[in-house]
Amino acid sequence: MLYYLTDIWNSLVSVFRSMSFPVDYLDIIFLAFILYWVIKLVHETRAEQLIKGVALLGAVVFLLNQFEFKAMKVIGNMVINAGLVAFIVMFQPELRRALEKVGRSKVMKPISLFEPSVTDSHDKESFAVDQICLACEKLSRTATGALIVIERQTKLGEQIETGTIINAIPSEELFRNIFFPNTPLHDGAVIIRDGMIYAAGCFLPKPSKEELINKELGSRHRAAIGMSEVSDALIIVVSEETGIISIAENGTLERGFDREKLNVHLRRKLFPVGPEQRKSKEKKKTRPDRSKKGGEGQ
């Protein structure tokens, strides 16, 4: 064993001596960043336990290769050869979540396809926000449970397939009819796409860390958190126990909204102010009000 450790050390020393600056050092830095990103991705998830099992299996195979256990050595090598396929199967949820995060990054936004007209989409979504806030206010007063998902860049085709296509203009009355107790679609979620009520009665995924969620939160809140973990959607929840309005985004839940706060929050998230709009607003603020000065002179 000491011979193998010495051989490994000598190999490492020879590798560092043969490294060229800066390409090889940058290569190591990129590799370290990728490893850190993978560890951060699987931290406190089911994949963390799977990685521990894979590491243990790799250590066992390495030890078996040091001895003359021919049968075990062959089996170990077969397991390693099939490891890539097994890795993809076992870590499918984590890999999918990672690719979705890459697809939602700012770098990929210019490549988005099939985007509707900006002005038309803004008007529809603005009207939808007003109706959602009005409906949530009234649903909150009567403590009627509701679950509304506002689709953004990540398309929610899988969740839409579990519900009923409506494709209707949003209105406060329609929301209240959908979530009225004992109606066929009241248990599922409503999905808003391009300012329209596209589907209702949709089922949402469970959260990845359900055991860490407050036990006081019901199934609607858990579904909202789960949906926010795998997409960039905004999910509004009205509790049927307390009537409290909450919003789930990026795996977190923020509670205690009223109609006004909900409207401001949704507009800030859905219609972010661009640099040109920000400059125009600043100019309007700094521009003197001549009418007031004239009035004072009179």
Helices and strands as residue ranges (DSSP letters): H 2-18, H 23-42, H 46-65, H 70-81, H 83-90, H 92-103, G 106-111, H 118-141, E 146-150, H 157-161, E 164-168, H 172-178, E 189-193, E 196-202, G 210-212, H 219-229, E 234-238, E 245-249, E 252-257, H 259-270, H 275-286, H 290-297
